[in-house]
Amino acid sequence: MHTASALQILKKTYGYDSFRDQQAEIIEHVVSGHNAFVLMPTGSGKSLCYQIPSICRNGVGIIISPLIALMQDQVAALLQLGIKAAAINSSMTASHIAAAIQAIRQGSIDMVYVAPERLLMDDFLDMLAQSPIALFAIDEAHCVSQWGHDFRPHYVQLSQLAGRFPDVPRIALTATADDQTRKDIVERLGLRDGKTFLGGFDRPNIHYSTVIKDNPKQQLLRFIRETHMGHSGIVYCLSRKAVDETAAWLAAEGFNALPYHAGMSGDERARNQQKFLRDDAVIIVATIAFGMGIDKPNVRFVAHMTVPKNIEA
């Protein structure tokens, strides 16, 4: 199956009339069995670039994702569309994991989302070697690079997929990678023989502004009240302490503000992230531990309480 059937799936399953930008070219490339590295901005439809090939190709699409909350959101959205999908991660019961593994073995599912730590277990790799696999999609691929802002050691070990599954196409995707990080991703994941797709980053609906610090809390309060009352947004702070203090202060000022940082329990972080994703007018105050893979169409502002080191950050 190539682009014609991919277009049918796009219309019938996803409800879109046509592909955007480079989507059709990327999908055709991967459906044909080739490797790809995709750098496209948030909101440009990267997920379709591996979801549709997973449906078009024989076997199961194995989607490697670093975030449990993101996996759950993606699977829920796919199931609503009538696409057979599941996740395998530490938050699931043994019976659900066993059912997903059985579906992979039988090739009776379109896509399975899995954390890199689980994928790299010897028994899991052995199971995949005996199963029909359509493709490997490495989402949030900047995690593989030590130059990236979200380096994760397990991502580096994904390089072994090239040797163990030489006939299975691999597609790595990210919205965040400068030149050095891009080269690192391609090198570490063995994608030198693949094609690189770079999306345009001009976003006319995004505006950047900087101001000199002068009582930053009051400046933040003025910014939100004057331009973003009733909107969802993200406020970034450099330290966990600053996150907690800023979130509590905004809450005292009458905003629905929630903290998010690595010092909180996993359950509390997941709860706050879900509230942010599901509700309007929620402000998340966070360290850079928050943000990767967030799929929320109505984020209206992002405020940095301290200037990041560079534009990439």
C-alpha positions in Angstrom: 0.0 0.0 0.0 1.3 3.4 -0.9 0.1 7.0 -0.9 -3.3 6.3 -2.5 -4.3 4.0 0.3 -2.7 6.3 2.8 -4.9 9.1 1.6 -8.0 6.8 1.9 -7.0 6.2 5.6 -6.4 9.9 6.2 -10.0 10.7 4.9 -11.9 7.7 6.2 -10.2 7.3 9.6 -8.8 10.7 10.5 -11.4 12.9 8.7 -8.9 15.1 6.8 -9.2 15.8 3.1 -5.5 16.2 2.3 -2.0 15.9 3.7 0.0 19.0 4.9 3.5 20.1 3.9 5.8 17.0 3.8 3.4 14.5 5.3 2.6 12.6 2.1 6.3 12.4 1.1 7.3 11.1 4.5 4.5 8.5 4.7 5.3 7.3 1.2 9.0 7.0 2.1 8.3 4.9 5.2 5.5 2.8 3.7 8.1 1.9 1.0 10.4 0.5 3.8 12.9 3.3 4.1 14.3 5.0 7.2 13.6 8.6 8.0 14.5 11.4 10.3 11.7 14.0 10.7 12.1 17.4 12.3 8.8 19.3 12.2 7.4 21.9 14.6 4.8 21.1 17.3 1.3 20.9 15.9 2.4 20.1 12.3 1.1 16.5 12.4 4.3 14.4 13.0 2.3 11.5 14.6 0.5 10.9 11.3 3.9 10.2 9.7 4.2 7.0 11.6 0.6 6.2 12.5 -0.5 5.9 8.8 2.5 3.8 7.7 1.8 1.5 10.7 -1.7 0.9 9.4 -0.6 0.6 5.7 2.3 -1.8 6.3 1.9 -5.5 7.4 2.6 -6.0 11.0 2.5 -3.8 14.1 4.0 -0.3 14.4 6.1 -0.2 17.5 6.1 3.4 18.8 8.9 4.3 21.3 7.8 7.1 23.6 9.5 8.4 26.8 6.3 9.6 28.5 3.6 7.4 30.0 1.0 10.3 30.0 1.7 10.9 26.3 1.3 7.3 25.5 -2.0 7.1 27.2 -3.3 10.2 25.5 -2.2 8.9 22.1 -3.7 5.5 22.6 -7.0 7.0 23.8 -7.2 9.2 20.7 -6.4 6.3 18.4 -9.0 4.0 20.0 -11.6 6.8 19.5 -10.8 6.8 15.8 -11.4 3.0 15.7 -7.6 2.3 15.3 -6.4 -0.8 17.2 -3.7 0.5 19.6 -2.3 -0.2 23.0 0.5 0.8 25.4 3.0 -1.1 27.4 4.5 0.7 30.4 5.0 0.5 34.2 1.5 1.9 35.0 -0.3 -1.0 33.4 -1.5 -4.3 34.9 0.2 -7.5 34.1 -2.9 -8.8 32.3 -3.1 -5.7 30.0 0.6 -6.0 29.2 0.2 -9.7 28.4 -2.8 -8.9 26.1 -0.7 -6.3 24.3 2.2 -8.7 23.8 -0.2 -11.4 22.5 -1.6 -8.9 20.0 2.0 -8.0 18.8 2.8 -11.7 18.4 -0.4 -12.2 16.3 -0.1 -9.0 14.4 -3.7 -8.2 15.4 -3.1 -4.6 16.4 -2.0 -1.6 14.4 0.2 0.2 17.0 1.8 -0.4 20.4 3.4 2.4 22.4 6.3 1.3 24.6 8.8 3.0 26.8 12.5 2.5 25.7 13.3 0.8 29.0 10.8 -1.9 28.3 11.6 -2.2 24.6 15.3 -2.9 25.4 14.7 -5.8 27.7 16.1 -9.0 26.1 12.8 -10.9 26.4 10.9 -8.1 24.7 13.4 -7.8 21.9 13.3 -11.6 21.4 9.5 -11.4 21.3 9.6 -8.7 18.6 12.1 -10.7 16.6 9.4 -13.5 16.3 6.6 -11.1 15.5 5.4 -9.2 12.4 6.7 -5.6 12.8 5.6 -2.9 10.5 8.1 -0.2 11.7 9.8 1.4 14.6 9.0 5.0 15.4 11.3 6.8 17.8 9.2 9.7 19.1 10.8 12.7 20.9 14.1 11.6 19.2 16.1 14.5 20.7 16.2 12.3 23.9 18.9 10.3 22.1 21.3 13.2 22.0 23.6 14.4 24.7 23.4 17.8 23.0 19.7 17.8 23.4 17.9 19.3 26.4 16.2 16.0 27.4 18.9 13.4 27.1 17.9 9.9 28.3 20.5 7.1 28.4 18.1 4.4 27.2 17.5 6.2 24.0 21.1 5.8 23.0 20.7 2.0 23.2 18.0 2.2 20.5 20.9 2.1 18.1 20.8 -1.7 18.3 17.5 -1.8 16.4 19.4 -1.2 13.2 21.4 -4.4 13.7 18.6 -6.6 15.1 15.9 -5.6 12.7 17.7 -4.5 9.5 14.6 -5.0 7.3 12.2 -3.0 9.5 12.0 0.8 8.6 12.8 3.2 11.4 11.5 6.8 11.6 12.8 9.2 14.3 10.8 12.3 15.0 11.3 15.5 17.0 10.2 19.1 17.1 13.3 20.2 18.9 16.8 19.8 17.4 19.5 22.2 16.4 22.1 21.2 13.8 24.4 19.5 16.3 21.5 17.5 17.8 20.2 16.5 14.4 23.6 15.1 13.4 23.8 13.3 16.8 20.3 11.7 16.4 21.1 10.5 12.8 24.5 9.1 13.9 23.3 7.4 17.1 20.2 5.8 15.6 22.0 4.6 12.5 19.9 6.6 10.1 22.7 7.7 7.8 21.1 5.7 5.0 17.7 7.3 5.6 16.2 10.6 4.4 16.0 13.7 6.5 12.9 15.8 6.3 13.1 19.3 7.8 9.8 21.2 8.3 9.6 25.0 8.1 9.6 26.8 11.5 8.1 30.1 10.6 5.0 30.3 12.9 3.2 33.6 12.2 0.9 32.9 15.1 3.7 32.9 17.7 5.2 36.1 19.1 8.3 36.4 21.2 9.0 39.3 23.6 11.5 40.0 26.3 11.5 42.6 29.1 14.0 43.7 31.7 13.4 42.1 35.1 11.8 44.5 37.5 9.8 42.8 40.2 9.2 39.7 38.0 6.2 38.3 39.9 4.3 41.6 39.4 5.4 41.7 35.7 4.0 38.1 35.3 0.8 39.1 37.0 0.4 42.1 34.8 1.2 40.1 31.6 -1.4 37.5 32.4 -4.1 39.9 33.6 -3.7 42.3 30.7 -3.3 39.8 27.8 -4.2 36.3 28.9 -7.0 36.3 31.5 -8.9 33.0 31.3 -6.2 31.3 29.1 -4.1 28.2 29.6 -0.4 28.8 29.8 3.0 27.6 31.0 5.3 29.4 33.4 8.9 28.1 33.5 11.2 28.5 36.5 14.7 27.4 36.9 14.3 25.7 40.3 11.8 23.4 42.0 11.6 25.9 44.9 10.7 28.7 42.5 8.1 26.5 40.8 6.4 25.8 44.2 6.5 29.4 45.3 5.3 30.8 42.0 2.4 28.3 41.7 1.3 29.0 45.3 1.5 32.8 44.7 -0.5 32.6 41.4 -3.1 30.5 43.2 -3.4 33.1 45.9 -3.9 35.7 43.2 -7.0 33.7 42.1 -5.5 31.6 39.2 -5.9 27.9 38.7 -2.1 27.4 38.9 -0.5 24.0 39.4 3.2 23.0 40.0 5.2 20.4 38.0 8.7 19.3 38.7 10.8 16.2 39.2 10.7 16.5 43.0 7.0 15.7 43.0 5.6 12.2 43.1 4.7 10.6 39.7 1.1 10.5 40.6 0.9 14.1 41.5 2.7 15.2 38.3 0.4 13.0 36.2 -2.7 14.5 38.0 -1.5 18.1 37.3 -0.6 17.3 33.7 -4.1 15.8 33.1 -5.8 18.8 34.6 -3.8 21.0 32.3 -4.6 18.9 29.3 -8.3 18.5 30.1 -9.3 21.9 31.5 -9.4 25.4 30.2 -7.7 28.3 32.1 -5.1 26.1 33.9 -1.6 27.5 34.3 1.2 25.0 34.8 4.3 26.4 36.7 7.2 24.0 35.9 10.8 23.3 35.4 11.9 22.1 32.0 10.8 18.6 33.1 7.4 19.7 31.7 6.5 20.2 28.1 7.7 17.3 26.0 4.9 15.7 24.0 2.2 17.9 25.4 -0.7 17.9 22.9 -3.0 20.8 23.9 -4.3 23.1 21.2 -5.2 26.0 23.3 -1.9 26.9 25.1 -2.0 30.7 24.7 1.2 31.8 26.5 4.6 30.5 27.7 6.4 32.7 30.2 10.0 32.2 31.3 10.8 33.7 34.7 14.5 33.6 33.8 15.8 34.0 30.3 16.7 30.6 28.8 20.4 30.0 27.8 19.4 30.2 24.1 16.4 30.2 21.7 16.5 26.4 21.4 16.0 26.1 25.2 
